[in-house]
């Protein structure tokens, strides 16, 4: 999806609306009105295929899993706890609270 800012705030790749219009006019003059739609269509297909290819590479490399492992390692280095130790401690605390509630209700 192509998003272009109409104001002076955010720009796409540093290109504002006036610059984008100039680029489109120059492309229309150079390429011609008959071939411009075909060029835009092939460019869109190429970008979609590139996006699919990069998504496939990300999935094959398990980027999210690696990121989680790095975050766990960082936490263990910074705080001295590992993720499974934290979860274990959380479960122990929950069990203690539940035992206390059970004793109070009796």
Secondary structure per residue as TSV (DSSP state, phi and psi in degrees):
chain	resnum	aa	ss	phi	psi
A	1	X	-	360.0	132.9
A	2	X	-	-96.4	119.9
A	3	X	-	-117.5	131.2
A	4	X	-	-129.5	133.3
A	5	X	-	-78.8	136.0
A	6	X	S	-89.9	-15.3
A	7	X	S	-102.4	-163.4
A	8	X	S	-95.8	4.2
A	9	X	S	-76.0	-100.8
A	10	X	-	-81.2	140.6
A	11	X	-	-124.6	150.5
A	12	X	B	-88.6	114.2
A	13	X	T	55.8	30.2
A	14	X	T	75.1	14.5
A	15	X	B	-109.1	123.2
A	16	X	-	-90.8	-179.3
A	17	X	H	-62.7	-44.1
A	18	X	H	-61.6	-41.6
A	19	X	H	-64.9	-39.6
A	20	X	H	-64.7	-39.4
A	21	X	H	-64.4	-41.9
A	22	X	H	-62.2	-43.3
A	23	X	H	-61.4	-44.4
A	24	X	H	-64.7	-39.2
A	25	X	H	-65.6	-44.7
A	26	X	H	-62.4	-42.6
A	27	X	H	-62.3	-40.0
A	28	X	H	-63.9	-39.8
A	29	X	H	-70.1	-45.3
A	30	X	H	-72.2	-48.5
A	31	X	H	-82.9	-37.9
A	32	X	-	100.8	153.6
A	33	X	H	-70.3	-21.6
A	34	X	H	-79.0	-35.6
A	35	X	H	-94.8	-14.7
A	36	X	H	-61.4	-44.1
A	37	X	H	-62.8	-38.4
A	38	X	H	-65.5	-39.9
A	39	X	H	-64.5	-43.2
A	40	X	H	-63.5	-40.6
A	41	X	H	-63.9	-45.8
A	42	X	H	-67.9	-35.0
A	43	X	H	-64.8	-42.2
A	44	X	H	-62.3	-42.9
A	45	X	H	-64.0	-40.1
A	46	X	H	-64.1	-41.9
A	47	X	H	-65.9	-39.0
A	48	X	H	-64.6	-40.9
A	49	X	H	-66.9	-38.7
A	50	X	H	-62.8	-41.7
A	51	X	H	-63.7	-42.5
A	52	X	H	-62.3	-41.9
A	53	X	H	-63.8	-42.5
A	54	X	H	-67.9	-35.2
A	55	X	H	-64.6	-39.8
A	56	X	H	-63.7	-40.9
A	57	X	H	-64.6	-42.3
A	58	X	H	-60.8	-43.0
A	59	X	H	-65.9	-40.6
A	60	X	H	-69.0	-28.4
A	61	X	H	-88.8	-6.4
A	62	X	T	52.9	53.0
A	63	X	H	-57.6	-42.8
A	64	X	H	-64.5	-41.2
A	65	X	H	-65.0	-42.9
A	66	X	H	-64.0	-40.7
A	67	X	H	-61.8	-42.9
A	68	X	H	-63.1	-40.3
A	69	X	H	-65.5	-39.4
A	70	X	H	-65.3	-41.8
A	71	X	H	-62.4	-41.8
A	72	X	H	-62.4	-42.3
A	73	X	H	-64.3	-42.6
A	74	X	H	-60.5	-44.5
A	75	X	H	-62.0	-40.0
A	76	X	H	-67.4	-34.3
A	77	X	H	-73.4	-44.3
A	78	X	H	-74.9	-41.6
A	79	X	H	-110.2	-6.5
A	80	X	S	75.0	10.8
A	81	X	-	-122.1	145.3
A	82	X	-	-97.4	160.1
A	83	X	H	-59.1	-43.5
A	84	X	H	-69.2	-29.2
A	85	X	H	-68.9	-39.9
A	86	X	H	-63.8	-44.0
A	87	X	H	-64.2	-39.6
A	88	X	H	-63.2	-43.6
A	89	X	H	-65.2	-37.7
A	90	X	H	-62.6	-42.1
A	91	X	H	-65.4	-38.8
A	92	X	H	-64.0	-41.9
A	93	X	H	-64.6	-41.0
A	94	X	H	-63.6	-42.0
A	95	X	H	-64.3	-40.5
A	96	X	H	-63.0	-43.5
A	97	X	H	-63.5	-43.5
A	98	X	H	-64.6	-40.4
A	99	X	H	-63.2	-40.0
A	100	X	H	-63.8	-42.7
A	101	X	H	-64.2	-39.6
A	102	X	H	-64.7	-41.0
A	103	X	H	-67.5	-38.3
A	104	X	H	-67.1	-33.8
A	105	X	H	-76.8	-18.8
A	106	X	-	-79.7	360.0
